[in-house]
Amino acid sequence: MKYFEAAVMKMLTAGELSLEDQIKFNILNFIRTIHLNNQNFIESQFESEFFEELPMTFQKNEGQVMGLITATIDGEVRKYVFNDLGNEPLEYLLGPVRG
């Protein structure tokens, strides 16, 4: 999902969001904060955690071009990669595992 300021604002005013939309909103809002703070994404390190009804962590080491997001929903762990331009579920990038 590409980051667009308009998408964040639309979700912000939408009212009650589905679980999937809450995940999208949290991720896009985190990326929005990076932009608002004028941070150099590659040179920044992130170790942020959200502990509400939807626990999420945002991790990235300095010098890396991508970070990892982990969301825990009813015991299920979902992982996403992100940069300052957007995010994708990790499983989409890995594709099907061949055995």
Number of C-alpha atoms within 10 A of each C-alpha: 12 13 18 14 13 9 14 19 13 11 17 13 9 9 8 10 14 9 11 8 12 14 18 18 19 15 24 26 20 16 22 19 13 16 15 9 8 9 12 12 21 16 12 14 16 14 12 12 14 12 8 7 9 14 15 21 17 20 16 22 15 14 11 13 14 16 21 20 22 18 20 14 14 9 7 7 11 15 16 18 20 26 19 21 14 15 21 16 16 16 13 10 10 8 8 8 6 4 3
